[in-house]
Amino acid sequence: MLKVGLTGGIGAGKSEVSRLLVASGAVLIDADKIAREVVEPGTGGLAAIVEAFGQEILAPDGTLDRPKLGSVVFADPEKLAVLNSIVHPLVGARSAELEDAASRDAVVVHDVPLLAENGLAPLYDLVVVVDASPETQLDRLVRLRGMREEDARARMAAQATREKRLEIADIVIDNDGPLEGLEERVGAVWADLARRAQAQAQGA
């Protein structure tokens, strides 16, 4: 099994790359998606959050009121640490389950937005970085996602720099141009990853 960490700055096109890798045969483990699943109604995760922060962080339908919880934890580092201590182990355990279920020669892609920020590169056999210039990122966020320019710049500034991401990259997928050429570039990367996974499985 080849464990791949996939990351990229906001607006770089990481979601599109992960979609293309899955279409090629990769097993995707999406940290953000799992983080939502482990706090759905009826889960131990949600019960633990309610116990720590009170019933007021629930929406009327019993789901987690994310904006309300965000307003509580992002204003208080200690409360954020409490939330992370609940959610992170659950995400880790679910990620491990999904990984264990994959075949021996699988390419398992962990989609991790904050991989560079949290120093997670050593957890993976390879790190793939989807790269685009800050100008391209800003244009996509404003033009395609409808963000206000100042909000887009703030979101970009809160992430690792382009240089920091590239420092940890084993493979860089250039996504600065139109999406039409992306499929071919991802196809070439997939062929390389599949070859490595096969070699690793045979050597095991």
C-alpha positions in Angstrom: 0.0 0.0 0.0 1.3 3.4 -0.9 0.2 6.2 1.5 0.0 9.5 -0.3 -0.6 12.9 1.4 -2.4 15.3 -1.0 -2.4 19.0 -0.2 -2.6 22.4 -1.8 -3.5 26.0 -1.0 -7.1 27.2 -1.2 -8.1 27.7 -4.8 -5.2 25.6 -6.1 -7.5 22.8 -7.4 -6.8 20.0 -4.9 -10.4 18.8 -4.9 -10.4 18.4 -8.7 -7.1 16.5 -8.5 -8.4 14.2 -5.8 -11.5 13.5 -7.9 -9.3 12.6 -10.9 -7.2 10.3 -8.7 -10.3 8.5 -7.4 -11.6 8.1 -11.0 -8.2 6.5 -11.8 -8.5 4.0 -8.9 -7.1 5.7 -5.8 -8.7 5.1 -2.4 -9.5 8.6 -1.0 -9.5 9.4 2.7 -10.8 12.9 3.1 -10.0 14.3 6.5 -12.5 17.2 6.3 -15.3 14.8 5.3 -14.5 12.4 8.1 -14.4 15.3 10.6 -18.0 16.0 9.7 -19.1 12.3 9.9 -17.7 11.7 13.4 -19.9 14.5 14.9 -23.2 13.6 13.2 -26.3 13.1 15.4 -26.2 9.9 17.3 -22.4 9.7 17.4 -20.2 9.6 20.5 -18.3 12.5 19.0 -21.3 14.8 19.1 -22.2 13.6 22.6 -18.7 14.5 23.8 -18.8 18.0 22.2 -22.2 18.7 23.8 -20.8 17.5 27.2 -17.8 19.9 26.8 -19.6 22.9 25.3 -23.3 22.6 26.3 -26.6 22.1 24.4 -26.5 25.6 23.0 -24.0 24.4 20.3 -26.8 22.3 18.7 -29.0 23.5 15.9 -32.8 23.0 16.4 -32.7 19.8 14.4 -30.1 18.3 16.7 -27.1 18.7 14.4 -24.0 20.5 15.3 -24.3 24.3 14.8 -20.9 24.8 13.3 -20.9 28.6 13.1 -22.0 28.8 16.8 -19.3 26.3 17.9 -16.7 28.2 15.7 -17.5 31.5 17.4 -16.9 29.8 20.8 -13.6 27.9 20.0 -11.9 30.3 17.6 -12.0 33.1 20.2 -10.4 30.8 22.9 -7.3 28.7 22.2 -8.0 26.5 25.3 -11.5 25.7 24.0 -10.2 25.0 20.5 -7.7 22.6 22.1 -10.6 20.8 23.9 -12.5 20.5 20.6 -9.4 19.1 18.8 -8.8 16.6 21.6 -12.3 15.2 20.9 -12.3 15.3 17.1 -8.8 14.5 16.1 -8.6 11.0 17.7 -11.9 10.1 16.1 -10.7 11.2 12.7 -7.5 9.3 13.1 -9.3 6.1 14.1 -11.7 6.3 11.2 -8.9 7.1 8.8 -7.0 4.0 10.0 -10.1 1.9 9.5 -10.5 3.0 5.9 -6.8 2.5 5.3 -6.9 -1.1 6.8 -9.7 -1.9 4.5 -7.7 -1.0 1.3 -5.9 -3.7 -0.7 -2.2 -4.3 -0.3 -1.3 -2.7 -3.7 -3.7 0.2 -3.3 -2.8 3.9 -3.6 -4.4 5.5 -0.6 -4.6 9.2 -0.9 -5.1 11.3 2.2 -6.6 14.6 1.3 -5.2 16.9 4.1 -5.7 20.7 3.6 -3.4 21.6 6.5 -0.7 19.0 5.9 2.1 21.5 5.7 0.8 23.7 8.5 0.6 20.7 10.9 3.9 19.1 9.9 2.3 15.8 8.8 4.5 15.0 5.8 6.4 12.2 7.7 3.2 10.2 8.0 3.1 9.5 4.2 5.3 7.6 1.7 4.9 10.6 -0.7 3.5 14.1 -0.6 1.7 15.4 -3.6 1.3 19.2 -3.7 -1.2 20.8 -6.1 0.4 24.1 -6.9 -0.9 27.4 -8.4 0.4 30.9 -8.1 -1.2 33.2 -5.5 -2.6 35.3 -8.4 -4.4 32.3 -9.9 -5.7 31.2 -6.4 -7.1 34.7 -5.8 -8.7 34.9 -9.2 -10.4 31.5 -8.7 -11.7 32.3 -5.3 -13.1 35.7 -6.3 -14.4 34.8 -9.8 -15.4 31.2 -9.4 -16.4 30.9 -5.7 -17.8 34.4 -5.4 -15.6 35.4 -2.4 -14.9 39.0 -1.6 -11.2 39.8 -2.4 -10.3 40.8 1.2 -11.9 37.5 2.5 -10.0 35.5 -0.1 -6.7 37.1 0.8 -7.3 36.5 4.5 -8.0 32.8 3.9 -4.8 32.5 1.8 -2.8 34.4 4.4 -4.0 32.0 7.1 -2.5 29.0 5.2 1.1 27.9 4.8 3.1 29.8 2.1 3.5 28.4 -1.3 7.2 28.0 -0.6 6.5 26.0 2.6 4.2 23.6 0.7 6.7 23.1 -2.1 9.4 22.3 0.4 7.6 19.1 1.5 6.5 18.0 -2.0 7.8 14.8 -3.5 5.6 15.4 -6.5 4.2 18.8 -7.7 1.1 19.0 -9.9 1.1 22.4 -11.7 -2.4 23.7 -11.8 -1.7 27.3 -12.8 -3.3 27.0 -16.2 -6.7 26.0 -17.5 -8.3 22.8 -16.1 -8.2 21.1 -19.5 -4.6 20.2 -19.2 -5.0 18.9 -15.6 -6.4 15.5 -16.5 -3.3 14.6 -18.5 -0.9 15.8 -15.7 -2.8 13.9 -13.1 -2.9 10.8 -15.3 0.9 10.8 -15.5 1.2 11.2 -11.7 -1.3 8.3 -11.2 0.7 6.0 -13.5 3.8 6.8 -11.3 1.9 6.2 -8.0 0.3 3.0 -9.2 3.8 1.7 -10.3 5.2 2.5 -6.9 2.4 0.9 -5.1 2.8 -2.3 -7.2 6.5 -2.4 -6.5 6.0 -1.9 -2.8 3.4 -4.7 -2.6 5.7 -7.1 -4.5 8.6 -6.2 -2.2 6.5 -6.7 1.0 
